[in-house]
Amino acid sequence: ASDLVLRAQPDVDSGMPQQVTRALALLERAIALEPAYALAHGNAAMCHHCLFLRAGLQDAERAASIRHARLAILHGQDDALALTWAGFSIGMDGHDRAAAFTALEAALAISASSALTYILGAVMLAWGGEAERAIEWSEKGLRLSPFDSWAWAAFDAQALSHFHRGRLEESAHAAYRSVQANPAHSITHVQLTASLARLGRLEEAKAAAARVLELQPTFRYGRQFAGVDCAPTLAAALGDALRAAGLQE
């Protein structure tokens, strides 16, 4: 079961539907072997989260994400990574950020040097509109693990947070770093599109928007923002910028 989870991990980390579907096949085998394997459930929660957000926002995927997250918490009270994956799914898909941060704080109590915990916490804080705290958490994560496989998400949280505060050059810089770290992930190009559009660099913004749709043809920003429970003021500002670049609500 442990071997199956290790084999699945790179595809889980991709954050995109085709790869996480492949990972889920391995994780389901691991869970069949060890039904109380918290890390397998945590990774499965993350896979269903990705499928929910990037493959049609189907309620069944959202429900599966939350179900696996709860099993990860039930069986993983001593596993910081399982608690981190689970907290993220509960916060992003279950829209219960209080419960999410309870899980993340438990993870940090177990492993204060867990970069992923800080990085995924930063993502939740950014979408929730807590820009300065999101930047603080993302910077902690990057200090702990500068070349982390999830570093792109830390930069993404920074791009989102700087955008929210009107620091558009900083937002674009962070978005470029996110794209460089994970060019195959659609959301990195969403933040880049928004910041470039607000800077008045419309041709570049439209090119970034085209890349969003190449990676995620079903992308509609209104549904995406509702899916992650985006803070209303942030959603409005992002929506205006993305609309200017040609993306649809």
LINTATA-V273594 format. One record per run of one state. SS is the DSSP state (~ for helix, > for strand, _ for the rest). FROM is the first residue (numbers start at 1). TO is the last residue. If there is no record, write none. Layout:
ss:SS from:FROM to:TO
ss:SS from:FROM to:TO
//
This chain:
ss:_ from:1 to:1
ss:~ from:2 to:14
ss:_ from:15 to:16
ss:~ from:17 to:33
ss:_ from:34 to:37
ss:~ from:38 to:54
ss:_ from:55 to:58
ss:~ from:59 to:75
ss:_ from:76 to:79
ss:~ from:80 to:92
ss:_ from:93 to:96
ss:~ from:97 to:110
ss:_ from:111 to:114
ss:~ from:115 to:127
ss:_ from:128 to:130
ss:~ from:131 to:144
ss:_ from:145 to:150
ss:~ from:151 to:164
ss:_ from:165 to:167
ss:~ from:168 to:181
ss:_ from:182 to:185
ss:~ from:186 to:198
ss:_ from:199 to:201
ss:~ from:202 to:215
ss:_ from:216 to:220
ss:~ from:221 to:227
ss:_ from:228 to:231
ss:~ from:232 to:244
ss:_ from:245 to:249
//
